[in-house]
Amino acid sequence: MGKVFIGLDEDDQLQLERICLDKDPQEALEFILEKVAPKVEKQEREKMKHPTTS
């Protein structure tokens, strides 16, 4: 697995800031599972479809 870059819209960024301030582990886990993981998985699938050559 290589590096993955994801984009967060304004609402996601605000939610992430709130999580950092509140240090709420349940909200953090939900954010990762609902917002981050699907984007990472999508990029990984795209890499499998279009592998780059070295």
Helices and strands as residue ranges (DSSP letters): H 10-22, H 25-31, I 32-36, H 37-49
